[in-house]
Amino acid sequence: MKLFIFDMGEVILLDVKTLMQMAEYVGTTYRDIRTDYGYYDRALMDGYMSPSDYYRHLEDKYQVAVEEDLFRKFFHPHINNRMLDIVDRLRAKGHRCVVGSNTFKPHWDCILAYPEKPLDHFDALYASHLMHMSKPEPAFWRMICGAEGFSYADTLFIDDRNENIEAAASLGIDTLLYYGDDRDERADAFFSRFL
């Protein structure tokens, strides 16, 4: 039996980005808001800064009233059903499948409220804002593997960001850099070993 840790954004849920719409809302460029957001990303993902605090920052910086939860307003991903099918098949073979995601409360709450219940396909859920640590910190995988009772050698990690893949691999975790089923045939080969 193996432990599979799946990232959520661009693996289980596709088209998760919100900053382009947020840039339009506050009247700036995507490049500008992306740079600005980069200063607060870790604090938000680690649960040490609330989205409302970030919105107050946007109000001060861009001189615009933010009266809505922008992360929720512009968050409209769709479910990668092919990947959920793989999760179901892995679990049917006796493997343990968990979510290990960098996220924050507005997006997590949206995902939990989805009528399709994509998170119900998993054995356990590990969200960075609740763990107070995020990828690519090695402690992220240490905490999950420790909680699940699996060694790194018996763990596999699937993510769409190279820096996260490299950090997990440095611990001895088998990894798949996932580009999407329509662009990356390696996914089928990766999972076929366990199905």
Backbone as a printed PyTorch tensor [residue, N CA C, xyz], in Angstrom:
tensor([[[  0.8440,  -1.1890,   0.0000],
         [  0.0000,   0.0000,   0.0000],
         [  0.8850,   1.2470,   0.0000]],

        [[  0.4930,   2.2210,  -0.7950],
         [  1.2220,   3.4800,  -0.9240],
         [  0.3410,   4.6450,  -0.4770]],

        [[  1.0110,   5.7460,  -0.1360],
         [  0.3270,   6.9960,   0.1620],
         [  0.4930,   7.9220,  -1.0330]],

        [[ -0.6290,   8.3870,  -1.5900],
         [ -0.6280,   9.3520,  -2.6820],
         [ -1.1000,  10.6930,  -2.1390]],

        [[ -0.2630,  11.7090,  -2.3020],
         [ -0.6190,  13.0730,  -1.8880],
         [ -0.8830,  13.8730,  -3.1590]],

        [[ -2.1030,  14.3470,  -3.2950],
         [ -2.5120,  15.1030,  -4.4830],
         [ -2.6420,  16.5840,  -4.1520]],

        [[ -2.0040,  17.4100,  -4.9600],
         [ -2.2640,  18.8380,  -4.9130],
         [ -3.6960,  19.0740,  -5.3990]],

        [[ -4.2980,  20.1720,  -4.9700],
         [ -5.6680,  20.4660,  -5.3890],
         [ -5.7030,  21.3160,  -6.6720]],

        [[ -5.0950,  22.5090,  -6.6330],
         [ -5.1750,  23.4310,  -7.7590],
         [ -4.3920,  22.9680,  -8.9660]],

        [[ -5.0480,  22.8810, -10.1020],
         [ -4.5250,  22.4510, -11.4000],
         [ -4.1960,  20.9640, -11.4520]],

        [[ -4.6340,  20.2210, -10.4420],
         [ -4.5440,  18.7620, -10.4680],
         [ -5.9530,  18.1880, -10.2940]],

        [[ -6.5800,  18.4530,  -9.1530],
         [ -7.9530,  17.9960,  -8.9120],
         [ -8.9530,  19.0280,  -9.4210]],

        [[ -8.6560,  20.3020,  -9.2190],
         [ -9.4750,  21.3870,  -9.7590],
         [ -8.6410,  22.1470, -10.7830]],

        [[ -9.2440,  22.4580, -11.9180],
         [ -8.5490,  23.1570, -13.0010],
         [ -9.0630,  24.5880, -13.1180]],

        [[ -8.2140,  25.4690, -13.6220],
         [ -8.5500,  26.8880, -13.8110],
         [ -8.8920,  27.5650, -12.4830]],

        [[ -7.9300,  27.5320, -11.5630],
         [ -8.1680,  28.0480, -10.2120],
         [ -7.7100,  29.4920, -10.0230]],

        [[ -7.0950,  30.0710, -11.0010],
         [ -6.4880,  31.3900, -10.8190],
         [ -7.5420,  32.4980, -10.7270]],

        [[ -7.2570,  33.4930,  -9.8650],
         [ -8.1990,  34.5940,  -9.6370],
         [ -7.5550,  35.9790,  -9.7890]],

        [[ -6.2370,  36.0490,  -9.8850],
         [ -5.5730,  37.3550,  -9.8290],
         [ -5.8620,  38.2430, -11.0420]],

        [[ -6.0900,  37.6700, -12.2170],
         [ -6.3980,  38.4850, -13.3960],
         [ -7.6840,  39.2900, -13.1620]],

        [[ -8.7060,  38.6210, -12.6590],
         [ -9.9730,  39.3080, -12.3910],
         [ -9.8320,  40.3030, -11.2370]],

        [[ -9.0160,  39.9400, -10.2420],
         [ -8.7960,  40.8640,  -9.1290],
         [ -8.0810,  42.1190,  -9.5970]],

        [[ -7.1410,  41.9800, -10.5380],
         [ -6.4390,  43.1440, -11.0870],
         [ -7.4290,  44.0890, -11.7580]],

        [[ -8.3300,  43.5410, -12.5520],
         [ -9.3440,  44.3720, -13.2070],
         [-10.2240,  45.0600, -12.1750]],

        [[-10.5860,  44.3480, -11.1290],
         [-11.4710,  44.8850, -10.0780],
         [-10.8450,  46.0980,  -9.3990]],

        [[ -9.5510,  46.0270,  -9.0960],
         [ -8.9010,  47.1430,  -8.3840],
         [ -8.2900,  48.1620,  -9.3380]],

        [[ -8.3220,  47.8840, -10.6530],
         [ -7.8600,  48.8420, -11.6410],
         [ -6.3610,  48.8710, -11.8570]],

        [[ -5.7480,  47.7000, -11.8850],
         [ -4.3140,  47.6290, -12.1450],
         [ -4.0350,  46.5160, -13.1480]],

        [[ -2.7660,  46.2860, -13.4120],
         [ -2.3830,  45.2330, -14.3430],
         [ -2.2010,  43.9110, -13.6020]],

        [[ -2.2850,  42.8370, -14.3570],
         [ -2.0320,  41.5150, -13.7690],
         [ -0.6130,  41.4550, -13.2090]],

        [[  0.3320,  41.9610, -13.9600],
         [  1.7310,  41.9230, -13.5090],
         [  1.8950,  42.6440, -12.1710]],

        [[  1.2660,  43.7970, -12.0430],
         [  1.3790,  44.5730, -10.8050],
         [  0.7740,  43.8220,  -9.6200]],

        [[ -0.4490,  43.3010,  -9.7930],
         [ -1.0790,  42.6300,  -8.6540],
         [ -0.3790,  41.3030,  -8.3460]],

        [[  0.1480,  40.6510,  -9.3710],
         [  0.8800,  39.3940,  -9.1360],
         [  2.1270,  39.6600,  -8.3030]],

        [[  2.8340,  40.7340,  -8.6240],
         [  4.0220,  41.1090,  -7.8460],
         [  3.6320,  41.4540,  -6.4160]],

        [[  2.5990,  42.2660,  -6.2710],
         [  2.1420,  42.6580,  -4.9320],
         [  1.6730,  41.4470,  -4.1270]],

        [[  0.8790,  40.5900,  -4.7540],
         [  0.3600,  39.4030,  -4.0660],
         [  1.4990,  38.4980,  -3.5850]],

        [[  2.5860,  38.4740,  -4.3350],
         [  3.7290,  37.6470,  -3.9630],
         [  4.2840,  37.9600,  -2.5920]],

        [[  4.1100,  39.1930,  -2.1190],
         [  4.5800,  39.5590,  -0.7890],
         [  3.6970,  38.9890,   0.3290]],

        [[  2.4860,  38.6110,  -0.0080],
         [  1.5130,  38.1760,   0.9990],
         [  1.0730,  36.7220,   0.8390]],

        [[  1.5000,  36.1180,  -0.2590],
         [  1.0690,  34.7620,  -0.6030],
         [  1.3080,  33.7730,   0.5330]],

        [[  2.5310,  33.7190,   1.0520],
         [  2.8520,  32.7380,   2.0990],
         [  2.0440,  32.9890,   3.3700]],

        [[  1.8920,  34.2360,   3.7540],
         [  1.1210,  34.5430,   4.9640],
         [ -0.3320,  34.1080,   4.8090]],

        [[ -0.8970,  34.2930,   3.6220],
         [ -2.2670,  33.8440,   3.3560],
         [ -2.3470,  32.3210,   3.3480]],

        [[ -1.4390,  31.6780,   2.6230],
         [ -1.4630,  30.2200,   2.5050],
         [ -1.1870,  29.5240,   3.8300]],

        [[ -0.3450,  30.1400,   4.6610],
         [ -0.0260,  29.5410,   5.9570],
         [ -1.0530,  29.8860,   7.0340]],

        [[ -2.0550,  30.6770,   6.6830],
         [ -3.1250,  30.9980,   7.6200],
         [ -2.7720,  32.0530,   8.6460]],

        [[ -1.7190,  32.8370,   8.3830],
         [ -1.3200,  33.8810,   9.3250],
         [ -1.8210,  35.2600,   8.9280]],

        [[ -2.3820,  35.3720,   7.7420],
         [ -3.0040,  36.6130,   7.2880],
         [ -4.3830,  36.2570,   6.7630]],

        [[ -5.3710,  37.0170,   7.1500],
         [ -6.7230,  36.7320,   6.6760],
         [ -6.9460,  37.4020,   5.3230]],

        [[ -7.8190,  36.8340,   4.5010],
         [ -8.1560,  37.5070,   3.2440],
         [ -8.6700,  38.9260,   3.4700]],

        [[ -9.4290,  39.1630,   4.5430],
         [ -9.9380,  40.5180,   4.7830],
         [ -8.7890,  41.4950,   5.0420]],

        [[ -7.7200,  41.0360,   5.7070],
         [ -6.5490,  41.8970,   5.8850],
         [ -5.9020,  42.2180,   4.5370]],

        [[ -5.8460,  41.2320,   3.6590],
         [ -5.2810,  41.4790,   2.3360],
         [ -6.1580,  42.4590,   1.5520]],

        [[ -7.4570,  42.3450,   1.6810],
         [ -8.3530,  43.2780,   0.9800],
         [ -8.1660,  44.7070,   1.4970]],

        [[ -7.9280,  44.8500,   2.8120],
         [ -7.6660,  46.1880,   3.3500],
         [ -6.3880,  46.7540,   2.7240]],

        [[ -5.4140,  45.8880,   2.5460],
         [ -4.1790,  46.3130,   1.8800],
         [ -4.4820,  46.7810,   0.4510]],

        [[ -5.3030,  46.0040,  -0.2800],
         [ -5.6560,  46.4040,  -1.6510],
         [ -6.3660,  47.7520,  -1.6570]],

        [[ -7.2350,  47.9850,  -0.6900],
         [ -7.9350,  49.2690,  -0.6100],
         [ -6.9420,  50.4170,  -0.4380]],

        [[ -5.9750,  50.2310,   0.4540],
         [ -4.9820,  51.2780,   0.6950],
         [ -4.0910,  51.4880,  -0.5270]],

        [[ -3.6420,  50.4090,  -1.1210],
         [ -2.6920,  50.5060,  -2.2470],
         [ -3.3470,  51.0720,  -3.4960]],

        [[ -4.5720,  50.6260,  -3.8030],
         [ -5.1970,  50.9910,  -5.0720],
         [ -6.3320,  52.0070,  -4.9220]],

        [[ -6.5670,  52.4450,  -3.6920],
         [ -7.5930,  53.4650,  -3.4390],
         [ -8.9470,  53.0720,  -4.0340]],

        [[ -9.3620,  51.8450,  -3.7100],
         [-10.6380,  51.3100,  -4.1800],
         [-11.3090,  50.5750,  -3.0230]],

        [[-12.6120,  50.6530,  -2.9460],
         [-13.3360,  49.9260,  -1.8970],
         [-13.4740,  48.4620,  -2.3030]],

        [[-13.0870,  47.5670,  -1.4110],
         [-13.2500,  46.1310,  -1.6350],
         [-14.3330,  45.6640,  -0.6650]],

        [[-15.5310,  45.4790,  -1.1860],
         [-16.6780,  45.1460,  -0.3400],
         [-17.1470,  43.7120,  -0.5300]],

        [[-16.3690,  42.9290,  -1.2920],
         [-16.7040,  41.5320,  -1.5510],
         [-15.4960,  40.6660,  -1.2530]],

        [[-15.7320,  39.3860,  -1.0710],
         [-14.6450,  38.4280,  -0.9160],
         [-14.1550,  38.0860,  -2.3200]],

        [[-13.1160,  38.7820,  -2.7620],
         [-12.6600,  38.6630,  -4.1420],
         [-12.1260,  37.2720,  -4.4670]],

        [[-11.4540,  36.6490,  -3.5140],
         [-10.9490,  35.2960,  -3.7710],
         [-12.1020,  34.3310,  -4.0350]],

        [[-13.2230,  34.5450,  -3.3790],
         [-14.3990,  33.7080,  -3.5940],
         [-15.1510,  34.1470,  -4.8520]],

        [[-15.3000,  35.4370,  -5.0570],
         [-16.0590,  35.9740,  -6.1930],
         [-15.5070,  35.4890,  -7.5330]],

        [[-14.1870,  35.4250,  -7.6510],
         [-13.5660,  35.0940,  -8.9260],
         [-13.0550,  33.6580,  -9.0080]],

        [[-13.4220,  32.8400,  -8.0460],
         [-12.9500,  31.4490,  -7.9960],
         [-14.0120,  30.5490,  -8.6200]],

        [[-13.7690,  30.1200,  -9.8700],
         [-14.7380,  29.3020, -10.5920],
         [-14.0430,  28.1640, -11.3410]],

        [[-13.3420,  27.3050, -10.6070],
         [-12.6620,  26.1970, -11.2800],
         [-13.6380,  25.1100, -11.6980]],

        [[-13.1360,  24.1650, -12.4740],
         [-13.9390,  22.9760, -12.7610],
         [-13.1680,  21.7430, -12.3100]],

        [[-13.9160,  20.7020, -12.0720],
         [-13.3650,  19.4770, -11.4910],
         [-12.7100,  18.6270, -12.5690]],

        [[-11.5450,  18.1210, -12.2600],
         [-10.8300,  17.2050, -13.1510],
         [-11.3320,  15.7860, -12.8420]],

        [[-12.4220,  15.4090, -13.4830],
         [-13.0500,  14.1140, -13.1960],
         [-12.1550,  12.9350, -13.5490]],

        [[-11.3130,  13.1070, -14.5460],
         [-10.3960,  12.0160, -14.8910],
         [ -9.4450,  11.7270, -13.7300]],

        [[ -8.9640,  12.7790, -13.0740],
         [ -8.0650,  12.5740, -11.9380],
         [ -8.8280,  11.9740, -10.7530]],

        [[-10.0550,  12.4030, -10.5400],
         [-10.8410,  11.8070,  -9.4510],
         [-11.1050,  10.3310,  -9.7130]],

        [[-11.2700,   9.9600, -10.9710],
         [-11.4210,   8.5390, -11.3160],
         [-10.1640,   7.7580, -10.9440]],

        [[ -9.0030,   8.3420, -11.1870],
         [ -7.7450,   7.6880, -10.8030],
         [ -7.6720,   7.5480,  -9.2900]],

        [[ -8.0630,   8.5820,  -8.5670],
         [ -8.0770,   8.5170,  -7.0940],
         [ -8.9740,   7.3730,  -6.6370]],

        [[-10.1670,   7.2800,  -7.1930],
         [-11.0970,   6.2050,  -6.8120],
         [-10.5100,   4.8270,  -7.1100]],

        [[ -9.8470,   4.6920,  -8.2460],
         [ -9.2550,   3.4050,  -8.6120],
         [ -8.0720,   3.0480,  -7.7130]],

        [[ -7.2740,   4.0480,  -7.3480],
         [ -6.1610,   3.7960,  -6.4220],
         [ -6.6860,   3.3340,  -5.0630]],

        [[ -7.7150,   4.0010,  -4.5760],
         [ -8.2910,   3.6160,  -3.2780],
         [ -8.8940,   2.2160,  -3.3440]],

        [[ -9.5000,   1.8740,  -4.4690],
         [-10.0740,   0.5320,  -4.6240],
         [ -8.9920,  -0.5450,  -4.5850]],

        [[ -7.7540,  -0.1630,  -4.9490],
         [ -6.6220,  -1.0950,  -4.9000],
         [ -5.9620,  -1.1240,  -3.5220]],

        [[ -6.5030,  -0.3590,  -2.5850],
         [ -5.9870,  -0.3790,  -1.2200],
         [ -5.0070,   0.7250,  -0.8790]],

        [[ -4.7470,   1.6330,  -1.8230],
         [ -3.8350,   2.7410,  -1.5490],
         [ -4.5630,   3.8500,  -0.7960]],

        [[ -3.7970,   4.6570,  -0.0810],
         [ -4.3710,   5.7850,   0.6550],
         [ -4.1330,   7.0450,  -0.1700]],

        [[ -5.1950,   7.8160,  -0.3940],
         [ -5.1190,   9.0410,  -1.1990],
         [ -5.5660,  10.2310,  -0.3560]],

        [[ -4.7020,  11.2490,  -0.2810],
         [ -5.0080,  12.4370,   0.5010],
         [ -4.7600,  13.6770,  -0.3460]],

        [[ -5.3770,  14.7750,   0.0510],
         [ -5.1080,  16.0780,  -0.5400],
         [ -4.0270,  16.7470,   0.2950]],

        [[ -3.0410,  17.3350,  -0.3700],
         [ -2.0320,  18.1760,   0.2730],
         [ -1.9280,  19.4600,  -0.5220]],

        [[ -2.6280,  20.5080,  -0.0770],
         [ -2.8280,  21.6800,  -0.9300],
         [ -2.4330,  22.9820,  -0.2490]],

        [[ -1.7570,  23.8530,  -0.9990],
         [ -1.5890,  25.2410,  -0.5930],
         [ -2.8910,  25.9560,  -0.9300]],

        [[ -3.5420,  26.4740,   0.0780],
         [ -4.8270,  27.1270,  -0.1440],
         [ -5.1080,  28.0820,   1.0050]],

        [[ -6.2420,  28.7330,   0.9510],
         [ -6.6720,  29.5810,   2.0590],
         [ -8.1800,  29.5160,   2.1780]],

        [[ -8.6970,  30.0880,   3.2480],
         [-10.0780,  29.8470,   3.6620],
         [-11.1350,  30.0910,   2.5810]],

        [[-11.1420,  31.2090,   1.8580],
         [-12.2240,  31.3900,   0.8740],
         [-12.2780,  30.2820,  -0.1780]],

        [[-11.1290,  29.8980,  -0.7030],
         [-11.1250,  28.8370,  -1.7150],
         [-11.4800,  27.4920,  -1.0920]],

        [[-10.9580,  27.2120,   0.0790],
         [-11.2530,  25.9420,   0.7550],
         [-12.7510,  25.8330,   1.0430]],

        [[-13.3450,  26.9120,   1.5180],
         [-14.7820,  26.9080,   1.8070],
         [-15.5950,  26.6700,   0.5370]],

        [[-15.1720,  27.2740,  -0.5850],
         [-15.8640,  27.0470,  -1.8580],
         [-15.7960,  25.5730,  -2.2500]],

        [[-14.6040,  24.9880,  -2.1300],
         [-14.4250,  23.5910,  -2.5110],
         [-15.2730,  22.6780,  -1.6360]],

        [[-15.3050,  22.9600,  -0.3370],
         [-16.1160,  22.1460,   0.5770],
         [-17.6020,  22.2370,   0.2520]],

        [[-18.0180,  23.3620,  -0.3220],
         [-19.4380,  23.5700,  -0.6250],
         [-19.8490,  23.0500,  -1.9950]],

        [[-18.8980,  22.5860,  -2.8060],
         [-19.2430,  22.0860,  -4.1350],
         [-20.2790,  20.9750,  -4.0280]],

        [[-21.3660,  21.0440,  -4.8110],
         [-22.3550,  19.9620,  -4.7620],
         [-21.7940,  18.6220,  -5.2300]],

        [[-20.7690,  18.6480,  -6.0980],
         [-20.1640,  17.3940,  -6.5850],
         [-19.2750,  16.7330,  -5.5380]],

        [[-18.9230,  17.4560,  -4.4710],
         [-18.1300,  16.9300,  -3.3410],
         [-16.8190,  16.2710,  -3.7840]],

        [[-15.9420,  16.9890,  -4.4980],
         [-14.6980,  16.3570,  -4.9460],
         [-13.8090,  15.8870,  -3.7970]],

        [[-13.8890,  16.5490,  -2.6490],
         [-13.0270,  16.1600,  -1.5330],
         [-13.4690,  14.8570,  -0.8780]],

        [[-14.7000,  14.4340,  -1.1350],
         [-15.1810,  13.1640,  -0.5740],
         [-14.4720,  11.9550,  -1.1830]],

        [[-13.7280,  12.1500,  -2.2490],
         [-13.0040,  11.0530,  -2.8920],
         [-11.7240,  10.6930,  -2.1380]],

        [[-11.3510,  11.4950,  -1.1370],
         [-10.0660,  11.3350,  -0.4740],
         [-10.2110,  10.7950,   0.9450]],

        [[ -9.1430,  10.1360,   1.3920],
         [ -9.1120,   9.5840,   2.7430],
         [ -8.8850,  10.6460,   3.8050]],

        [[ -8.1570,  11.6940,   3.4690],
         [ -7.8690,  12.7720,   4.4170],
         [ -7.5190,  14.0300,   3.6400]],

        [[ -7.6330,  15.1780,   4.3190],
         [ -7.4130,  16.4730,   3.6950],
         [ -6.4010,  17.2710,   4.5080]],

        [[ -5.3890,  17.7960,   3.8160],
         [ -4.3610,  18.6120,   4.4630],
         [ -4.2800,  19.9380,   3.7150]],

        [[ -4.7900,  20.9920,   4.3400],
         [ -4.8180,  22.3220,   3.7360],
         [ -3.8150,  23.2150,   4.4570]],

        [[ -3.0120,  23.9200,   3.6920],
         [ -1.9110,  24.7020,   4.2660],
         [ -2.3830,  25.7200,   5.2940]],

        [[ -3.5020,  26.3790,   5.0440],
         [ -3.9420,  27.4200,   5.9780],
         [ -4.3780,  26.8330,   7.3150]],

        [[ -4.7210,  25.5550,   7.3420],
         [ -5.0670,  24.8840,   8.5960],
         [ -3.8400,  24.2440,   9.2470]],

        [[ -2.8650,  23.8450,   8.4230],
         [ -1.6250,  23.2540,   8.9270],
         [ -0.6360,  24.3220,   9.3970]],

        [[ -0.8290,  25.5510,   8.9500],
         [  0.0840,  26.6740,   9.2030],
         [  1.4750,  26.4190,   8.6240]],

        [[  1.4940,  25.7670,   7.4770],
         [  2.7150,  25.5960,   6.6980],
         [  2.3170,  25.2330,   5.2740]],

        [[  3.1820,  25.6070,   4.3330],
         [  2.8430,  25.3760,   2.9320],
         [  4.0430,  24.8330,   2.1770]],

        [[  3.7450,  24.2550,   1.0250],
         [  4.7770,  23.8110,   0.1060],
         [  5.5110,  25.0430,  -0.4350]],

        [[  6.7840,  24.9960,  -0.6630],
         [  7.6530,  23.8190,  -0.7000],
         [  8.4260,  23.5300,   0.5820]],

        [[  7.9550,  23.9740,   1.7370],
         [  8.6530,  23.6760,   2.9900],
         [  8.6470,  22.1680,   3.2350]],

        [[  9.7910,  21.5490,   3.4750],
         [  9.8270,  20.1040,   3.7340],
         [  8.9200,  19.6730,   4.8820]],

        [[  8.6980,  20.5670,   5.8520],
         [  7.8260,  20.2340,   6.9820],
         [  6.4040,  19.8940,   6.5270]],

        [[  5.9970,  20.4150,   5.3790],
         [  4.6630,  20.1210,   4.8460],
         [  4.4930,  18.6090,   4.6500]],

        [[  5.4700,  17.9880,   3.9680],
         [  5.3930,  16.5400,   3.7220],
         [  5.7030,  15.7380,   4.9720]],

        [[  6.6070,  16.2570,   5.8050],
         [  6.9010,  15.5660,   7.0720],
         [  5.6450,  15.4270,   7.9070]],

        [[  4.8660,  16.5050,   7.9930],
         [  3.6470,  16.4670,   8.7900],
         [  2.6460,  15.4680,   8.2150]],

        [[  2.4560,  15.4890,   6.9070],
         [  1.4730,  14.5860,   6.2920],
         [  1.9190,  13.1370,   6.4150]],

        [[  3.1560,  12.8520,   6.0620],
         [  3.6420,  11.4650,   6.1460],
         [  3.6130,  10.9690,   7.5910]],

        [[  3.9640,  11.8300,   8.5340],
         [  3.9070,  11.4490,   9.9370],
         [  2.4910,  11.1620,  10.3940]],

        [[  1.5550,  12.0230,  10.0130],
         [  0.1500,  11.8210,  10.4010],
         [ -0.4260,  10.5640,   9.7710]],

        [[  0.0160,  10.2600,   8.5580],
         [ -0.5100,   9.1040,   7.8330],
         [  0.2270,   7.8090,   8.1540]],

        [[  1.4130,   7.9130,   8.7640],
         [  2.1770,   6.7240,   9.1190],
         [  2.8740,   6.0670,   7.9400]],

        [[  3.3020,   6.8650,   6.9680],
         [  3.9940,   6.3530,   5.7870],
         [  5.3970,   6.9260,   5.7200]],

        [[  6.3310,   6.1080,   5.2490],
         [  7.6820,   6.5910,   4.9880],
         [  7.6740,   7.3750,   3.6790]],

        [[  8.7170,   8.1690,   3.4800],
         [  8.8460,   8.8860,   2.2080],
         [  8.9530,   7.9090,   1.0440]],

        [[  9.6120,   6.7780,   1.2640],
         [  9.7990,   5.7860,   0.1970],
         [  8.4790,   5.1780,  -0.2600]],

        [[  7.4580,   5.2140,   0.5950],
         [  6.1450,   4.6630,   0.2500],
         [  5.1290,   5.7550,  -0.0790]],

        [[  5.6260,   6.9540,  -0.3800],
         [  4.7550,   8.1010,  -0.6520],
         [  4.9830,   8.6020,  -2.0670]],

        [[  3.8930,   9.0110,  -2.7100],
         [  3.9430,   9.6080,  -4.0420],
         [  3.2170,  10.9410,  -3.9870]],

        [[  3.7470,  11.9070,  -4.7150],
         [  3.2160,  13.2620,  -4.6650],
         [  2.9790,  13.7680,  -6.0780]],

        [[  1.7990,  14.3430,  -6.3040],
         [  1.3980,  14.8390,  -7.6190],
         [  1.1050,  16.3290,  -7.4860]],

        [[  1.7840,  17.1650,  -8.2960],
         [  1.6340,  18.6150,  -8.1910],
         [  1.9420,  19.2330,  -9.5530]],

        [[  1.4900,  20.4630,  -9.7590],
         [  1.7180,  21.1440, -11.0320],
         [  2.8570,  22.1570, -10.9640]],

        [[  3.5020,  22.3020,  -9.8120],
         [  4.5660,  23.3000,  -9.6500],
         [  5.9070,  22.6160,  -9.4160]],

        [[  6.8660,  22.9740, -10.2500],
         [  8.1630,  22.3150, -10.2120],
         [  8.8690,  22.4760,  -8.8700]],

        [[  8.7750,  23.6600,  -8.2340],
         [  9.4670,  23.8530,  -6.9600],
         [  8.9260,  22.9330,  -5.8720]],

        [[  7.6330,  22.6110,  -5.9360],
         [  7.0480,  21.6800,  -4.9690],
         [  7.5040,  20.2530,  -5.2490]],

        [[  7.5660,  19.9090,  -6.5220],
         [  8.0370,  18.5770,  -6.9220],
         [  9.4870,  18.3760,  -6.4730]],

        [[ 10.3190,  19.3710,  -6.7100],
         [ 11.7260,  19.2570,  -6.3230],
         [ 11.8900,  19.1230,  -4.8140]],

        [[ 11.1070,  19.8660,  -4.0520],
         [ 11.2090,  19.7920,  -2.5910],
         [ 10.7820,  18.4220,  -2.0790]],

        [[  9.6890,  17.8770,  -2.6170],
         [  9.2320,  16.5480,  -2.1970],
         [ 10.2450,  15.4810,  -2.6030]],

        [[ 10.7770,  15.5940,  -3.8180],
         [ 11.7510,  14.6180,  -4.3050],
         [ 13.0220,  14.6280,  -3.4590]],

        [[ 13.3880,  15.8010,  -2.9270],
         [ 14.6010,  15.8860,  -2.0990],
         [ 14.4630,  15.0760,  -0.8080]],

        [[ 13.2350,  14.7630,  -0.4160],
         [ 12.9890,  13.9260,   0.7630],
         [ 12.9560,  12.4400,   0.4140]],

        [[ 12.9930,  12.1290,  -0.8710],
         [ 12.9100,  10.7340,  -1.3040],
         [ 11.5110,  10.3080,  -1.6930]],

        [[ 10.6080,  11.2700,  -1.8660],
         [  9.2320,  10.9980,  -2.2790],
         [  9.1930,  10.8890,  -3.8010]],

        [[  8.5200,   9.8650,  -4.3240],
         [  8.3150,   9.7140,  -5.7700],
         [  7.3270,  10.7840,  -6.2220]],

        [[  7.5920,  11.4230,  -7.3540],
         [  6.7880,  12.5780,  -7.7500],
         [  6.3460,  12.5090,  -9.2070]],

        [[  5.2610,  13.2330,  -9.4790],
         [  4.8000,  13.4680, -10.8450],
         [  4.5030,  14.9530, -10.9970]],

        [[  5.2240,  15.6050, -11.9020],
         [  4.9120,  16.9800, -12.2710],
         [  3.7810,  16.8970, -13.2820]],

        [[  2.6030,  17.3370, -12.8680],
         [  1.3810,  17.1170, -13.6380],
         [  1.0570,  18.3330, -14.4910]],

        [[  0.9050,  18.1090, -15.7950],
         [  0.5760,  19.1770, -16.7350],
         [ -0.8660,  19.1120, -17.2160]],

        [[ -1.6250,  18.1390, -16.7980],
         [ -2.9780,  17.9480, -17.2930],
         [ -3.0330,  16.7490, -18.2120]],

        [[ -4.1140,  16.0060, -18.1380],
         [ -4.2210,  14.7600, -18.8870],
         [ -4.1290,  14.9560, -20.3890]],

        [[ -4.5860,  16.0860, -20.8880],
         [ -4.5840,  16.2860, -22.3370],
         [ -3.2080,  16.6620, -22.8680]],

        [[ -2.2710,  17.0230, -21.9970],
         [ -0.9490,  17.4460, -22.4480],
         [  0.1700,  16.5500, -21.9460]],

        [[ -0.1070,  15.6360, -21.0370],
         [  0.9710,  14.8990, -20.3810],
         [  0.6210,  13.4230, -20.2720]],

        [[  1.1330,  12.6270, -21.1780],
         [  0.8550,  11.1930, -21.1660],
         [  1.6200,  10.4770, -20.0540]],

        [[  2.5810,  11.1670, -19.4330],
         [  3.3240,  10.5540, -18.3330],
         [  2.4130,  10.2060, -17.1590]],

        [[  1.3030,  10.9270, -17.0210],
         [  0.3910,  10.6570, -15.9060],
         [ -0.1240,   9.2240, -15.9780]],

        [[ -0.5290,   8.7740, -17.1540],
         [ -1.0270,   7.4050, -17.2920],
         [  0.0400,   6.3890, -16.9180]],

        [[  1.2660,   6.6100, -17.3710],
         [  2.3560,   5.6870, -17.0550],
         [  2.6700,   5.6990, -15.5660]],

        [[  2.6400,   6.8710, -14.9750],
         [  2.9250,   7.0120, -13.5420],
         [  1.9360,   6.2160, -12.7020]],

        [[  0.6410,   6.3900, -12.9780],
         [ -0.3890,   5.7370, -12.1620],
         [ -0.5880,   4.2720, -12.5170]],

        [[ -0.2820,   3.8790, -13.7540],
         [ -0.5280,   2.4960, -14.1800],
         [  0.2620,   1.4790, -13.3590]],

        [[  1.3540,   1.8960, -12.7510],
         [  2.1520,   1.0010, -11.8990],
         [  1.3830,   0.5460, -10.6590]],

        [[  0.3330,   1.2960, -10.2980],
         [ -0.3540,   1.0620,  -9.0320],
         [ -1.8200,   0.6630,  -9.2170]],

        [[ -2.2880,   0.6270, -10.4410],
         [ -3.7080,   0.3320, -10.6940],
         [ -3.9020,  -1.1060, -11.1760]]])
